[in-house]
Amino acid sequence: MSVTHSARPTPAQTSRNQGSGKGSGVVLLLALLVALVVAALFTTLPDEDREGAAYCAPRKVASWSADELTTGEFTRYGNDASRTDDWTGGDGTHSVRLPDGRVLWLFSDTYLGQVNPPPNLAGQPHSWRDVNTPLLRNSGVVMSAAGRLEQTLPAPMFPDPAAGQWRWPVAAKVEARSPGADEQVVRVVLWTRENGTGPWIYGVPVATEVATLSLPDLRVEDIVKVSDQSGIEDPARRVLYGTTAVDQDGYTYVFGGSDEQATARPASAAHLARVPDGRLAEPGAWEYWDGSDWDTRDVRSRPVLGNGGEKGVGSAFTVVRDGSTWVLLTMAAGTEGLTTVTSYWACSPSGPWYGPTKAFTPPLPHDSAPRKDATAYNPQAHPALGGAGAGAAGGTVRDGQVLLSYDVNWLDATPRVGQSHITRNVDLYRPRFARLKLGPAD
């Protein structure tokens, strides 16, 4: 958001009407000293605090622990062999709590089918997928209000827009069908990608779209394109929005990122858009941060975080609000092996962002292979399921508690080899979870 700095405090004016002499001189001197102290303090505070906003405290991940309960629920559901057409694994994990208490989990690339029990063979101690297991580009899984996964929706939820293209669902929220309306719908932000070669083995970014889902049946009603990036010649400069979305003061702030990592650069850049409540599916309602103000033209977007080196984000990251502080969690910029998570903090979604803070390494599943190439990626916060503050909405956490998911995959230069590991060990392509506690940063 545009920030206008208020003038620094000036000496108190009360002495102007007082009599001359030693008394007035002392008062004036004290007033000057107080003003200097206040001004010095103001120079150390983030911009939001200079304008009288609620205090914005530096934040970092103070502690964390593996959440075996939530991880175990996805293991239970994925290993359930009672159906042959339900979810057994996926990545790109996002969630949204529905008005009736259910939670819709959204996934990008997804395995459906059955999981086979360990065969009791040397070198194969894990449950496994058949090599013919279908892989779809997206899916949705419904969790009951009590926290039990119950249903895989017909997949793919979001059809391919054209030959060679596909849609990955990212951030989602429940909002009024239109501003002020009583009826609610689910809006799901989608990334459209298309087949690519070279560094673009995971697809070339094309556009950001928004789907509208009816409630309570979660039927896809409509999909609209809000940002078309296909006209930008260099794919590394294209920005897709929706890796995370946070509500504040009548707006949804939608974060996005460039795909610079695909070209072997150390880190990608974070971008920012905002949309008034109830208007996510209106392309004309989107505004983009251009470095100093909001602009309706997406091509004017400028990064809010990322310098191409030690500061930056992964291609997918997450943002939450803890009180008046915004906290961004991402894979550590430039980290070899994509194994550590770090964070930044700010007093405004547009920054400035401070950090990175000390990283932590979440646990990966065990594997029997001699090479250990399992990787963690795509950290995502789930505020509606976060600890004692469960039920928080709009990206706001309570008591500094964050439920964080991270996806797990197998890195290998030969995709077929990586695919083999994923089918041989089902734990390698499912989200895992950690409980974070945010605390004061240095």
TORKOL-4160 file (C-alpha; in steps of 0.2 Angstrom, whole numbers, padded with zeros to 4 digits, m for minus):
442
<pt num="1" X="0000" Y="0000" Z="0000"/>
<pt num="2" X="0006" Y="0018" Z="m0003"/>
<pt num="3" X="0014" Y="0025" Z="0013"/>
<pt num="4" X="0015" Y="0043" Z="0017"/>
<pt num="5" X="0027" Y="0048" Z="0031"/>
<pt num="6" X="0020" Y="0059" Z="0043"/>
<pt num="7" X="0031" Y="0074" Z="0049"/>
<pt num="8" X="0043" Y="0070" Z="0064"/>
<pt num="9" X="0038" Y="0078" Z="0080"/>
<pt num="10" X="0042" Y="0096" Z="0083"/>
<pt num="11" X="0046" Y="0104" Z="0100"/>
<pt num="12" X="0031" Y="0107" Z="0111"/>
<pt num="13" X="0022" Y="0123" Z="0108"/>
<pt num="14" X="0015" Y="0125" Z="0125"/>
<pt num="15" X="0029" Y="0136" Z="0130"/>
<pt num="16" X="0025" Y="0149" Z="0117"/>
<pt num="17" X="0012" Y="0158" Z="0128"/>
<pt num="18" X="0021" Y="0157" Z="0144"/>
<pt num="19" X="0031" Y="0171" Z="0152"/>
<pt num="20" X="0049" Y="0174" Z="0148"/>
<pt num="21" X="0063" Y="0170" Z="0160"/>
<pt num="22" X="0071" Y="0155" Z="0168"/>
<pt num="23" X="0055" Y="0146" Z="0169"/>
<pt num="24" X="0050" Y="0147" Z="0151"/>
<pt num="25" X="0068" Y="0143" Z="0146"/>
<pt num="26" X="0068" Y="0127" Z="0156"/>
<pt num="27" X="0052" Y="0122" Z="0149"/>
<pt num="28" X="0058" Y="0125" Z="0131"/>
<pt num="29" X="0074" Y="0115" Z="0135"/>
<pt num="30" X="0064" Y="0100" Z="0141"/>
<pt num="31" X="0052" Y="0101" Z="0127"/>
<pt num="32" X="0067" Y="0101" Z="0115"/>
<pt num="33" X="0075" Y="0086" Z="0123"/>
<pt num="34" X="0059" Y="0076" Z="0123"/>
<pt num="35" X="0056" Y="0080" Z="0105"/>
<pt num="36" X="0074" Y="0074" Z="0101"/>
<pt num="37" X="0071" Y="0058" Z="0110"/>
<pt num="38" X="0054" Y="0054" Z="0102"/>
<pt num="39" X="0062" Y="0058" Z="0085"/>
<pt num="40" X="0076" Y="0046" Z="0088"/>
<pt num="41" X="0064" Y="0033" Z="0093"/>
<pt num="42" X="0054" Y="0035" Z="0077"/>
<pt num="43" X="0068" Y="0033" Z="0066"/>
<pt num="44" X="0071" Y="0015" Z="0072"/>
<pt num="45" X="0052" Y="0010" Z="0070"/>
<pt num="46" X="0045" Y="0003" Z="0054"/>
<pt num="47" X="0035" Y="0014" Z="0043"/>
<pt num="48" X="0018" Y="0008" Z="0049"/>
<pt num="49" X="0022" Y="0013" Z="0067"/>
<pt num="50" X="0027" Y="0031" Z="0062"/>
<pt num="51" X="0009" Y="0033" Z="0056"/>
<pt num="52" X="0002" Y="0028" Z="0073"/>
<pt num="53" X="m0003" Y="0010" Z="0068"/>
<pt num="54" X="m0004" Y="m0004" Z="0081"/>
<pt num="55" X="0014" Y="m0009" Z="0086"/>
<pt num="56" X="0022" Y="m0020" Z="0073"/>
<pt num="57" X="0035" Y="m0032" Z="0081"/>
<pt num="58" X="0049" Y="m0041" Z="0072"/>
<pt num="59" X="0044" Y="m0059" Z="0071"/>
<pt num="60" X="0053" Y="m0076" Z="0067"/>
<pt num="61" X="0050" Y="m0094" Z="0070"/>
<pt num="62" X="0054" Y="m0096" Z="0088"/>
<pt num="63" X="0051" Y="m0115" Z="0089"/>
<pt num="64" X="0043" Y="m0129" Z="0079"/>
<pt num="65" X="0039" Y="m0147" Z="0080"/>
<pt num="66" X="0033" Y="m0161" Z="0068"/>
<pt num="67" X="0014" Y="m0163" Z="0068"/>
<pt num="68" X="0012" Y="m0182" Z="0067"/>
<pt num="69" X="m0007" Y="m0181" Z="0069"/>
<pt num="70" X="m0011" Y="m0171" Z="0053"/>
<pt num="71" X="0003" Y="m0180" Z="0044"/>
<pt num="72" X="m0004" Y="m0197" Z="0050"/>
<pt num="73" X="m0022" Y="m0192" Z="0044"/>
<pt num="74" X="m0016" Y="m0190" Z="0026"/>
<pt num="75" X="m0006" Y="m0206" Z="0027"/>
<pt num="76" X="m0022" Y="m0215" Z="0034"/>
<pt num="77" X="m0033" Y="m0208" Z="0020"/>
<pt num="78" X="m0020" Y="m0211" Z="0006"/>
<pt num="79" X="m0017" Y="m0229" Z="0011"/>
<pt num="80" X="m0035" Y="m0233" Z="0012"/>
<pt num="81" X="m0038" Y="m0246" Z="m0001"/>
<pt num="82" X="m0057" Y="m0246" Z="0000"/>
<pt num="83" X="m0058" Y="m0236" Z="m0016"/>
<pt num="84" X="m0048" Y="m0236" Z="m0032"/>
<pt num="85" X="m0052" Y="m0218" Z="m0038"/>
<pt num="86" X="m0047" Y="m0208" Z="m0023"/>
<pt num="87" X="m0032" Y="m0198" Z="m0018"/>
<pt num="88" X="m0015" Y="m0207" Z="m0014"/>
<pt num="89" X="m0003" Y="m0192" Z="m0015"/>
<pt num="90" X="m0001" Y="m0174" Z="m0022"/>
<pt num="91" X="0009" Y="m0158" Z="m0020"/>
<pt num="92" X="0004" Y="m0139" Z="m0020"/>
<pt num="93" X="m0005" Y="m0141" Z="m0004"/>
<pt num="94" X="m0018" Y="m0127" Z="0000"/>
<pt num="95" X="m0033" Y="m0127" Z="0011"/>
<pt num="96" X="m0049" Y="m0117" Z="0015"/>
<pt num="97" X="m0062" Y="m0119" Z="0028"/>
<pt num="98" X="m0080" Y="m0119" Z="0022"/>
<pt num="99" X="m0094" Y="m0111" Z="0031"/>
<pt num="100" X="m0101" Y="m0127" Z="0038"/>
<pt num="101" X="m0084" Y="m0132" Z="0046"/>
<pt num="102" X="m0077" Y="m0143" Z="0033"/>
<pt num="103" X="m0060" Y="m0140" Z="0025"/>
<pt num="104" X="m0057" Y="m0141" Z="0007"/>
<pt num="105" X="m0039" Y="m0147" Z="0003"/>
<pt num="106" X="m0033" Y="m0142" Z="m0015"/>
<pt num="107" X="m0018" Y="m0151" Z="m0023"/>
<pt num="108" X="m0009" Y="m0148" Z="m0039"/>
<pt num="109" X="m0001" Y="m0164" Z="m0047"/>
<pt num="110" X="m0011" Y="m0179" Z="m0040"/>
<pt num="111" X="m0010" Y="m0198" Z="m0039"/>
<pt num="112" X="m0026" Y="m0207" Z="m0039"/>
<pt num="113" X="m0029" Y="m0226" Z="m0036"/>
<pt num="114" X="m0024" Y="m0238" Z="m0023"/>
<pt num="115" X="m0009" Y="m0241" Z="m0012"/>
<pt num="116" X="m0001" Y="m0258" Z="m0010"/>
<pt num="117" X="0006" Y="m0264" Z="0007"/>
<pt num="118" X="0024" Y="m0267" Z="0009"/>
<pt num="119" X="0029" Y="m0284" Z="0000"/>
<pt num="120" X="0041" Y="m0289" Z="0013"/>
<pt num="121" X="0056" Y="m0289" Z="0001"/>
<pt num="122" X="0073" Y="m0283" Z="0004"/>
<pt num="123" X="0075" Y="m0265" Z="m0001"/>
<pt num="124" X="0056" Y="m0262" Z="m0002"/>
<pt num="125" X="0050" Y="m0259" Z="0016"/>
<pt num="126" X="0037" Y="m0246" Z="0010"/>
<pt num="127" X="0019" Y="m0246" Z="0004"/>
<pt num="128" X="0019" Y="m0243" Z="m0015"/>
<pt num="129" X="0009" Y="m0237" Z="m0030"/>
<pt num="130" X="0008" Y="m0246" Z="m0046"/>
<pt num="131" X="0018" Y="m0239" Z="m0060"/>
<pt num="132" X="0002" Y="m0236" Z="m0070"/>
<pt num="133" X="m0006" Y="m0226" Z="m0056"/>
<pt num="134" X="m0014" Y="m0211" Z="m0065"/>
<pt num="135" X="m0007" Y="m0193" Z="m0062"/>
<pt num="136" X="m0019" Y="m0179" Z="m0064"/>
<pt num="137" X="m0015" Y="m0160" Z="m0064"/>
<pt num="138" X="m0026" Y="m0156" Z="m0049"/>
<pt num="139" X="m0038" Y="m0162" Z="m0036"/>
<pt num="140" X="m0049" Y="m0158" Z="m0021"/>
<pt num="141" X="m0051" Y="m0168" Z="m0005"/>
<pt num="142" X="m0064" Y="m0164" Z="0008"/>
<pt num="143" X="m0060" Y="m0165" Z="0027"/>
<pt num="144" X="m0074" Y="m0166" Z="0040"/>
<pt num="145" X="m0076" Y="m0152" Z="0053"/>
<pt num="146" X="m0069" Y="m0165" Z="0065"/>
<pt num="147" X="m0053" Y="m0167" Z="0055"/>
<pt num="148" X="m0056" Y="m0183" Z="0046"/>
<pt num="149" X="m0052" Y="m0184" Z="0027"/>
<pt num="150" X="m0068" Y="m0191" Z="0020"/>
<pt num="151" X="m0070" Y="m0188" Z="0001"/>
<pt num="152" X="m0060" Y="m0186" Z="m0015"/>
<pt num="153" X="m0070" Y="m0174" Z="m0027"/>
<pt num="154" X="m0071" Y="m0180" Z="m0045"/>
<pt num="155" X="m0054" Y="m0176" Z="m0053"/>
<pt num="156" X="m0047" Y="m0166" Z="m0061"/>
<pt num="157" X="m0058" Y="m0152" Z="m0052"/>
<pt num="158" X="m0052" Y="m0139" Z="m0065"/>
<pt num="159" X="m0051" Y="m0145" Z="m0083"/>
<pt num="160" X="m0036" Y="m0141" Z="m0095"/>
<pt num="161" X="m0039" Y="m0124" Z="m0103"/>
<pt num="162" X="m0031" Y="m0130" Z="m0120"/>
<pt num="163" X="m0020" Y="m0144" Z="m0127"/>
<pt num="164" X="m0003" Y="m0144" Z="m0118"/>
<pt num="165" X="m0009" Y="m0133" Z="m0104"/>
<pt num="166" X="m0015" Y="m0137" Z="m0087"/>
<pt num="167" X="m0021" Y="m0128" Z="m0071"/>
<pt num="168" X="m0014" Y="m0129" Z="m0053"/>
<pt num="169" X="m0025" Y="m0123" Z="m0039"/>
<pt num="170" X="m0017" Y="m0111" Z="m0026"/>
<pt num="171" X="m0024" Y="m0099" Z="m0014"/>
<pt num="172" X="m0043" Y="m0101" Z="m0010"/>
<pt num="173" X="m0055" Y="m0091" Z="0001"/>
<pt num="174" X="m0074" Y="m0090" Z="0005"/>
<pt num="175" X="m0081" Y="m0073" Z="0000"/>
<pt num="176" X="m0098" Y="m0065" Z="m0005"/>
<pt num="177" X="m0103" Y="m0069" Z="m0022"/>
<pt num="178" X="m0103" Y="m0050" Z="m0025"/>
<pt num="179" X="m0099" Y="m0036" Z="m0013"/>
<pt num="180" X="m0112" Y="m0035" Z="0000"/>
<pt num="181" X="m0122" Y="m0051" Z="m0005"/>
<pt num="182" X="m0128" Y="m0064" Z="0007"/>
<pt num="183" X="m0124" Y="m0079" Z="m0003"/>
<pt num="184" X="m0106" Y="m0086" Z="m0002"/>
<pt num="185" X="m0095" Y="m0095" Z="m0014"/>
<pt num="186" X="m0077" Y="m0102" Z="m0014"/>
<pt num="187" X="m0065" Y="m0093" Z="m0025"/>
<pt num="188" X="m0049" Y="m0103" Z="m0030"/>
<pt num="189" X="m0034" Y="m0094" Z="m0038"/>
<pt num="190" X="m0027" Y="m0105" Z="m0052"/>
<pt num="191" X="m0010" Y="m0105" Z="m0061"/>
<pt num="192" X="m0011" Y="m0109" Z="m0079"/>
<pt num="193" X="0005" Y="m0117" Z="m0086"/>
<pt num="194" X="0010" Y="m0126" Z="m0102"/>
<pt num="195" X="0023" Y="m0139" Z="m0108"/>
<pt num="196" X="0040" Y="m0133" Z="m0109"/>
<pt num="197" X="0058" Y="m0139" Z="m0112"/>
<pt num="198" X="0075" Y="m0135" Z="m0105"/>
<pt num="199" X="0074" Y="m0127" Z="m0088"/>
<pt num="200" X="0055" Y="m0127" Z="m0089"/>
<pt num="201" X="0052" Y="m0145" Z="m0085"/>
<pt num="202" X="0038" Y="m0141" Z="m0073"/>
<pt num="203" X="0029" Y="m0130" Z="m0086"/>
<pt num="204" X="0030" Y="m0112" Z="m0093"/>
<pt num="205" X="0020" Y="m0100" Z="m0083"/>
<pt num="206" X="0005" Y="m0093" Z="m0094"/>
<pt num="207" X="m0008" Y="m0084" Z="m0083"/>
<pt num="208" X="m0017" Y="m0082" Z="m0067"/>
<pt num="209" X="m0036" Y="m0087" Z="m0066"/>
<pt num="210" X="m0049" Y="m0087" Z="m0053"/>
<pt num="211" X="m0063" Y="m0101" Z="m0052"/>
<pt num="212" X="m0079" Y="m0099" Z="m0043"/>
<pt num="213" X="m0086" Y="m0114" Z="m0033"/>
<pt num="214" X="m0104" Y="m0116" Z="m0027"/>
<pt num="215" X="m0108" Y="m0120" Z="m0009"/>
<pt num="216" X="m0111" Y="m0132" Z="m0002"/>
<pt num="217" X="m0108" Y="m0144" Z="m0016"/>
<pt num="218" X="m0091" Y="m0137" Z="m0022"/>
<pt num="219" X="m0096" Y="m0137" Z="m0041"/>
<pt num="220" X="m0085" Y="m0127" Z="m0052"/>
<pt num="221" X="m0097" Y="m0113" Z="m0060"/>
<pt num="222" X="m0085" Y="m0102" Z="m0069"/>
<pt num="223" X="m0066" Y="m0099" Z="m0072"/>
<pt num="224" X="m0060" Y="m0081" Z="m0077"/>
<pt num="225" X="m0043" Y="m0075" Z="m0082"/>
<pt num="226" X="m0037" Y="m0061" Z="m0072"/>
<pt num="227" X="m0018" Y="m0059" Z="m0077"/>
<pt num="228" X="m0012" Y="m0065" Z="m0094"/>
<pt num="229" X="0007" Y="m0066" Z="m0095"/>
<pt num="230" X="0009" Y="m0075" Z="m0111"/>
<pt num="231" X="0014" Y="m0059" Z="m0120"/>
<pt num="232" X="0030" Y="m0057" Z="m0110"/>
<pt num="233" X="0043" Y="m0065" Z="m0120"/>
<pt num="234" X="0055" Y="m0070" Z="m0106"/>
<pt num="235" X="0046" Y="m0084" Z="m0095"/>
<pt num="236" X="0057" Y="m0080" Z="m0081"/>
<pt num="237" X="0049" Y="m0062" Z="m0080"/>
<pt num="238" X="0031" Y="m0069" Z="m0080"/>
<pt num="239" X="0022" Y="m0068" Z="m0063"/>
<pt num="240" X="0009" Y="m0079" Z="m0057"/>
<pt num="241" X="m0002" Y="m0074" Z="m0042"/>
<pt num="242" X="m0010" Y="m0084" Z="m0028"/>
<pt num="243" X="0004" Y="m0093" Z="m0019"/>
<pt num="244" X="m0004" Y="m0086" Z="m0004"/>
<pt num="245" X="m0018" Y="m0073" Z="0000"/>
<pt num="246" X="m0021" Y="m0063" Z="0016"/>
<pt num="247" X="m0036" Y="m0052" Z="0021"/>
<pt num="248" X="m0035" Y="m0034" Z="0028"/>
<pt num="249" X="m0046" Y="m0019" Z="0029"/>
<pt num="250" X="m0058" Y="m0024" Z="0015"/>
<pt num="251" X="m0045" Y="m0031" Z="0003"/>
<pt num="252" X="m0038" Y="m0048" Z="m0001"/>
<pt num="253" X="m0019" Y="m0046" Z="m0003"/>
<pt num="254" X="m0013" Y="m0059" Z="m0016"/>
<pt num="255" X="0005" Y="m0063" Z="m0017"/>
<pt num="256" X="0013" Y="m0070" Z="m0032"/>
<pt num="257" X="0031" Y="m0074" Z="m0039"/>
<pt num="258" X="0041" Y="m0075" Z="m0054"/>
<pt num="259" X="0049" Y="m0091" Z="m0060"/>
<pt num="260" X="0067" Y="m0086" Z="m0060"/>
<pt num="261" X="0072" Y="m0102" Z="m0051"/>
<pt num="262" X="0068" Y="m0112" Z="m0067"/>
<pt num="263" X="0083" Y="m0103" Z="m0075"/>
<pt num="264" X="0095" Y="m0108" Z="m0061"/>
<pt num="265" X="0095" Y="m0091" Z="m0052"/>
<pt num="266" X="0097" Y="m0092" Z="m0033"/>
<pt num="267" X="0080" Y="m0085" Z="m0029"/>
<pt num="268" X="0064" Y="m0079" Z="m0036"/>
<pt num="269" X="0055" Y="m0062" Z="m0032"/>
<pt num="270" X="0039" Y="m0060" Z="m0023"/>
<pt num="271" X="0025" Y="m0049" Z="m0031"/>
<pt num="272" X="0009" Y="m0042" Z="m0024"/>
<pt num="273" X="m0009" Y="m0038" Z="m0030"/>
<pt num="274" X="m0024" Y="m0033" Z="m0020"/>
<pt num="275" X="m0043" Y="m0035" Z="m0023"/>
<pt num="276" X="m0058" Y="m0028" Z="m0014"/>
<pt num="277" X="m0068" Y="m0041" Z="m0004"/>
<pt num="278" X="m0080" Y="m0050" Z="m0015"/>
<pt num="279" X="m0072" Y="m0046" Z="m0031"/>
<pt num="280" X="m0058" Y="m0059" Z="m0034"/>
<pt num="281" X="m0067" Y="m0065" Z="m0050"/>
<pt num="282" X="m0067" Y="m0048" Z="m0057"/>
<pt num="283" X="m0051" Y="m0045" Z="m0068"/>
<pt num="284" X="m0054" Y="m0026" Z="m0068"/>
<pt num="285" X="m0054" Y="m0026" Z="m0049"/>
<pt num="286" X="m0036" Y="m0032" Z="m0047"/>
<pt num="287" X="m0022" Y="m0019" Z="m0043"/>
<pt num="288" X="m0004" Y="m0023" Z="m0043"/>
<pt num="289" X="0010" Y="m0015" Z="m0033"/>
<pt num="290" X="0022" Y="m0005" Z="m0044"/>
<pt num="291" X="0035" Y="m0001" Z="m0032"/>
<pt num="292" X="0027" Y="0015" Z="m0025"/>
<pt num="293" X="0008" Y="0013" Z="m0027"/>
<pt num="294" X="m0006" Y="0002" Z="m0035"/>
<pt num="295" X="m0008" Y="0001" Z="m0053"/>
<pt num="296" X="m0022" Y="m0009" Z="m0063"/>
<pt num="297" X="m0009" Y="m0015" Z="m0076"/>
<pt num="298" X="m0001" Y="m0031" Z="m0071"/>
<pt num="299" X="0014" Y="m0027" Z="m0082"/>
<pt num="300" X="0019" Y="m0013" Z="m0070"/>
<pt num="301" X="0021" Y="m0025" Z="m0056"/>
<pt num="302" X="0037" Y="m0024" Z="m0046"/>
<pt num="303" X="0044" Y="m0035" Z="m0033"/>
<pt num="304" X="0041" Y="m0032" Z="m0014"/>
<pt num="305" X="0055" Y="m0045" Z="m0010"/>
<pt num="306" X="0069" Y="m0052" Z="m0019"/>
<pt num="307" X="0086" Y="m0046" Z="m0025"/>
<pt num="308" X="0091" Y="m0061" Z="m0035"/>
<pt num="309" X="0103" Y="m0067" Z="m0022"/>
<pt num="310" X="0103" Y="m0070" Z="m0003"/>
<pt num="311" X="0086" Y="m0062" Z="m0002"/>
<pt num="312" X="0071" Y="m0070" Z="m0011"/>
<pt num="313" X="0058" Y="m0083" Z="m0011"/>
<pt num="314" X="0055" Y="m0100" Z="m0018"/>
<pt num="315" X="0042" Y="m0101" Z="m0033"/>
<pt num="316" X="0029" Y="m0105" Z="m0019"/>
<pt num="317" X="0029" Y="m0097" Z="m0002"/>
<pt num="318" X="0016" Y="m0092" Z="0011"/>
<pt num="319" X="0012" Y="m0076" Z="0021"/>
<pt num="320" X="0002" Y="m0074" Z="0037"/>
<pt num="321" X="m0002" Y="m0060" Z="0049"/>
<pt num="322" X="0002" Y="m0061" Z="0067"/>
<pt num="323" X="m0006" Y="m0046" Z="0075"/>
<pt num="324" X="0001" Y="m0031" Z="0065"/>
<pt num="325" X="0016" Y="m0040" Z="0058"/>
<pt num="326" X="0016" Y="m0049" Z="0042"/>
<pt num="327" X="0027" Y="m0065" Z="0041"/>
<pt num="328" X="0033" Y="m0073" Z="0025"/>
<pt num="329" X="0039" Y="m0091" Z="0025"/>
<pt num="330" X="0049" Y="m0099" Z="0011"/>
<pt num="331" X="0062" Y="m0111" Z="0006"/>
<pt num="332" X="0079" Y="m0103" Z="0010"/>
<pt num="333" X="0085" Y="m0093" Z="m0005"/>
<pt num="334" X="0100" Y="m0102" Z="m0013"/>
<pt num="335" X="0099" Y="m0117" Z="m0002"/>
<pt num="336" X="0106" Y="m0132" Z="m0009"/>
<pt num="337" X="0094" Y="m0147" Z="m0009"/>
<pt num="338" X="0079" Y="m0137" Z="m0005"/>
<pt num="339" X="0078" Y="m0143" Z="0013"/>
<pt num="340" X="0077" Y="m0128" Z="0025"/>
<pt num="341" X="0063" Y="m0115" Z="0028"/>
<pt num="342" X="0067" Y="m0097" Z="0033"/>
<pt num="343" X="0056" Y="m0082" Z="0036"/>
<pt num="344" X="0055" Y="m0063" Z="0033"/>
<pt num="345" X="0044" Y="m0050" Z="0042"/>
<pt num="346" X="0036" Y="m0033" Z="0038"/>
<pt num="347" X="0023" Y="m0020" Z="0044"/>
<pt num="348" X="0015" Y="m0019" Z="0027"/>
<pt num="349" X="0012" Y="m0032" Z="0014"/>
<pt num="350" X="0022" Y="m0021" Z="0002"/>
<pt num="351" X="0036" Y="m0021" Z="0014"/>
<pt num="352" X="0050" Y="m0017" Z="0017"/>
<pt num="353" X="0053" Y="m0035" Z="0022"/>
<pt num="354" X="0066" Y="m0039" Z="0035"/>
<pt num="355" X="0077" Y="m0055" Z="0035"/>
<pt num="356" X="0079" Y="m0068" Z="0032"/>
<pt num="357" X="0079" Y="m0075" Z="0049"/>
<pt num="358" X="0087" Y="m0092" Z="0055"/>
<pt num="359" X="0081" Y="m0106" Z="0045"/>
<pt num="360" X="0075" Y="m0123" Z="0051"/>
<pt num="361" X="0075" Y="m0140" Z="0043"/>
<pt num="362" X="0059" Y="m0150" Z="0044"/>
<pt num="363" X="0060" Y="m0169" Z="0044"/>
<pt num="364" X="0059" Y="m0179" Z="0028"/>
<pt num="365" X="0052" Y="m0197" Z="0026"/>
<pt num="366" X="0064" Y="m0212" Z="0027"/>
<pt num="367" X="0069" Y="m0221" Z="0012"/>
<pt num="368" X="0080" Y="m0236" Z="0009"/>
<pt num="369" X="0089" Y="m0230" Z="m0006"/>
<pt num="370" X="0108" Y="m0227" Z="m0004"/>
<pt num="371" X="0106" Y="m0209" Z="m0011"/>
<pt num="372" X="0096" Y="m0197" Z="m0001"/>
<pt num="373" X="0088" Y="m0185" Z="m0013"/>
<pt num="374" X="0072" Y="m0182" Z="m0005"/>
<pt num="375" X="0067" Y="m0164" Z="m0004"/>
<pt num="376" X="0055" Y="m0152" Z="0005"/>
<pt num="377" X="0047" Y="m0138" Z="m0004"/>
<pt num="378" X="0031" Y="m0127" Z="m0006"/>
<pt num="379" X="0029" Y="m0122" Z="0013"/>
<pt num="380" X="0011" Y="m0117" Z="0016"/>
<pt num="381" X="0002" Y="m0110" Z="0031"/>
<pt num="382" X="m0016" Y="m0116" Z="0036"/>
<pt num="383" X="m0022" Y="m0103" Z="0048"/>
<pt num="384" X="m0039" Y="m0111" Z="0049"/>
<pt num="385" X="m0032" Y="m0126" Z="0057"/>
<pt num="386" X="m0018" Y="m0118" Z="0068"/>
<pt num="387" X="m0018" Y="m0124" Z="0085"/>
<pt num="388" X="m0027" Y="m0115" Z="0099"/>
<pt num="389" X="m0032" Y="m0102" Z="0086"/>
<pt num="390" X="m0041" Y="m0115" Z="0075"/>
<pt num="391" X="m0054" Y="m0106" Z="0065"/>
<pt num="392" X="m0044" Y="m0090" Z="0061"/>
<pt num="393" X="m0048" Y="m0084" Z="0044"/>
<pt num="394" X="m0040" Y="m0072" Z="0031"/>
<pt num="395" X="m0022" Y="m0077" Z="0034"/>
<pt num="396" X="m0022" Y="m0071" Z="0052"/>
<pt num="397" X="m0015" Y="m0083" Z="0065"/>
<pt num="398" X="m0019" Y="m0083" Z="0084"/>
<pt num="399" X="m0006" Y="m0084" Z="0098"/>
<pt num="400" X="0008" Y="m0085" Z="0086"/>
<pt num="401" X="0003" Y="m0103" Z="0081"/>
<pt num="402" X="0005" Y="m0109" Z="0063"/>
<pt num="403" X="0001" Y="m0125" Z="0055"/>
<pt num="404" X="0013" Y="m0127" Z="0041"/>
<pt num="405" X="0013" Y="m0140" Z="0027"/>
<pt num="406" X="0027" Y="m0144" Z="0016"/>
<pt num="407" X="0028" Y="m0155" Z="0001"/>
<pt num="408" X="0040" Y="m0169" Z="m0002"/>
<pt num="409" X="0047" Y="m0176" Z="m0018"/>
<pt num="410" X="0063" Y="m0184" Z="m0025"/>
<pt num="411" X="0076" Y="m0174" Z="m0034"/>
<pt num="412" X="0084" Y="m0183" Z="m0049"/>
<pt num="413" X="0091" Y="m0177" Z="m0065"/>
<pt num="414" X="0081" Y="m0192" Z="m0074"/>
<pt num="415" X="0062" Y="m0189" Z="m0071"/>
<pt num="416" X="0059" Y="m0208" Z="m0074"/>
<pt num="417" X="0071" Y="m0212" Z="m0059"/>
<pt num="418" X="0062" Y="m0199" Z="m0048"/>
<pt num="419" X="0045" Y="m0206" Z="m0053"/>
<pt num="420" X="0051" Y="m0223" Z="m0048"/>
<pt num="421" X="0055" Y="m0218" Z="m0031"/>
<pt num="422" X="0038" Y="m0209" Z="m0029"/>
<pt num="423" X="0029" Y="m0225" Z="m0034"/>
<pt num="424" X="0040" Y="m0236" Z="m0023"/>
<pt num="425" X="0038" Y="m0225" Z="m0007"/>
<pt num="426" X="0021" Y="m0217" Z="m0006"/>
<pt num="427" X="0027" Y="m0206" Z="0008"/>
<pt num="428" X="0038" Y="m0196" Z="m0004"/>
<pt num="429" X="0023" Y="m0187" Z="m0013"/>
<pt num="430" X="0012" Y="m0182" Z="0002"/>
<pt num="431" X="0011" Y="m0166" Z="0012"/>
<pt num="432" X="0019" Y="m0167" Z="0029"/>
<pt num="433" X="0015" Y="m0155" Z="0043"/>
<pt num="434" X="0024" Y="m0145" Z="0057"/>
<pt num="435" X="0018" Y="m0134" Z="0071"/>
<pt num="436" X="0027" Y="m0117" Z="0072"/>
<pt num="437" X="0027" Y="m0104" Z="0086"/>
<pt num="438" X="0031" Y="m0087" Z="0081"/>
<pt num="439" X="0041" Y="m0076" Z="0093"/>
<pt num="440" X="0051" Y="m0060" Z="0094"/>
<pt num="441" X="0065" Y="m0058" Z="0081"/>
<pt num="442" X="0082" Y="m0049" Z="0084"/>
